[in-house]
Amino acid sequence: MKTLIVYASKHGCAKQAAEKLGEAMEKDAAVLDVRNVTRIDLDDYEKVIIGGSIRAGKIQGQIKSFAQKFMNQLLAKKIGLFICHMESDPEKAMQELTANFPQPLVDHATAKGLFGGEFDMDKMNFIERFIIRKVAHVTESVSNINEENIEKFIALMKDSE
Ligand SMILES: Cc1cc2nc3c(=O)[nH]c(=O)nc-3n(C[C@H](O)[C@H](O)[C@H](O)COP(=O)(O)O)c2cc1C
């Protein structure tokens, strides 16, 4: 069963997660940065995983557009949705996920992944660092990747074959 993984990532967290999913799924999984998705034939894929990262409550616009544009086709496939985030309350993090994908796709998804995230001070620009200091009161790089949730997500997507 072929799997397509489409992601958007600013500092690499969602990219790494997408690549990990790609390795964990079967050999012929395609992992694509949404910016490189110009023409795509979804008929080639039985499973599609879509993910990005949350900034100020929002996922990357290109991920939103991709999900909207292909929604009817996506609803006929096995779907996984994931976010990278630093919201520590799982309920609020799930709200971040559900608010950023079309509701029918959220309802249809086999797996919804809260993968945690990272604050990487070295990769942030001045404004990002300022916001993170002010809003999250974080001054040093921190990694909060939720490996357990990634493994559960993989198991669900494999089970759904
Ligand atoms: C400026 C900024 C704003 C952010 N806003 C949120 C937010 O509203 N909610 C959240 O859960 N995480 C937020 N985060 C955390 C990111 O989702 C986290 O850093 C994630 O790992 C980024 O993934 P990426 O490297 O793939 O872009 C924010 C991070 C930055 C730098």
The ligand as an SDF file (V2000), in Angstrom:
LIG
                    3D

 31 33  0  0  0  0  0  0  0  0999 V2000
    7.0590   32.0880   17.1850 C   0  0  0  0  0  0  0  0  0  0  0  0
    6.5240   30.7340   17.6220 C   0  0  0  0  0  0  0  0  0  0  0  0
    5.1810   30.5970   17.9280 C   0  0  0  0  0  0  0  0  0  0  0  0
    4.6730   29.3490   18.3310 C   0  0  0  0  0  0  0  0  0  0  0  0
    3.3390   29.2260   18.6250 N   0  0  0  0  0  0  0  0  0  0  0  0
    2.8730   28.0220   19.0660 C   0  0  0  0  0  0  0  0  0  0  0  0
    1.4860   27.8750   19.3850 C   0  0  0  0  0  0  0  0  0  0  0  0
    0.6680   28.7830   19.2630 O   0  0  0  0  0  0  0  0  0  0  0  0
    1.0770   26.6670   19.8660 N   0  0  0  0  0  0  0  0  0  0  0  0
    1.9390   25.6020   20.0230 C   0  0  0  0  0  0  0  0  0  0  0  0
    1.5030   24.5420   20.4600 O   0  0  0  0  0  0  0  0  0  0  0  0
    3.2420   25.7080   19.6750 N   0  0  0  0  0  0  0  0  0  0  0  0
    3.7210   26.8890   19.1940 C   0  0  0  0  0  0  0  0  0  0  0  0
    5.0430   27.0120   18.8580 N   0  0  0  0  0  0  0  0  0  0  0  0
    5.9280   25.8340   18.9520 C   0  0  0  0  0  0  0  0  0  0  0  0
    6.1690   25.1730   17.5920 C   0  0  0  0  0  0  0  0  0  0  0  0
    5.0050   24.5130   17.1470 O   0  0  0  0  0  0  0  0  0  0  0  0
    7.3450   24.2030   17.7580 C   0  0  0  0  0  0  0  0  0  0  0  0
    8.5070   24.9890   17.9170 O   0  0  0  0  0  0  0  0  0  0  0  0
    7.5160   23.2120   16.6470 C   0  0  0  0  0  0  0  0  0  0  0  0
    8.4430   22.2280   17.0630 O   0  0  0  0  0  0  0  0  0  0  0  0
    7.9800   23.8470   15.3520 C   0  0  0  0  0  0  0  0  0  0  0  0
    8.0650   22.8680   14.3510 O   0  0  0  0  0  0  0  0  0  0  0  0
    8.8440   23.1260   12.9680 P   0  0  0  0  0  0  0  0  0  0  0  0
   10.3060   23.1990   13.3030 O   0  0  0  0  0  0  0  0  0  0  0  0
    8.5480   21.9160   12.1430 O   0  0  0  0  0  0  0  0  0  0  0  0
    8.3060   24.3630   12.3590 O   0  0  0  0  0  0  0  0  0  0  0  0
    5.5540   28.2320   18.4270 C   0  0  0  0  0  0  0  0  0  0  0  0
    6.9070   28.3900   18.0940 C   0  0  0  0  0  0  0  0  0  0  0  0
    7.4080   29.6180   17.7010 C   0  0  0  0  0  0  0  0  0  0  0  0
    8.8640   29.7610   17.3450 C   0  0  0  0  0  0  0  0  0  0  0  0
  1  2  1  0
  2  3  1  0
  2 30  2  0
  3  4  2  0
  4  5  1  0
  4 28  1  0
  5  6  2  0
  6  7  1  0
  6 13  1  0
  7  8  2  0
  7  9  1  0
  9 10  1  0
 10 11  2  0
 10 12  1  0
 12 13  2  0
 13 14  1  0
 14 15  1  0
 14 28  1  0
 15 16  1  0
 16 17  1  0
 16 18  1  0
 18 19  1  0
 18 20  1  0
 20 21  1  0
 20 22  1  0
 22 23  1  0
 23 24  1  0
 24 25  2  0
 24 26  1  0
 24 27  1  0
 28 29  2  0
 29 30  1  0
 30 31  1  0
M  END
$$$$
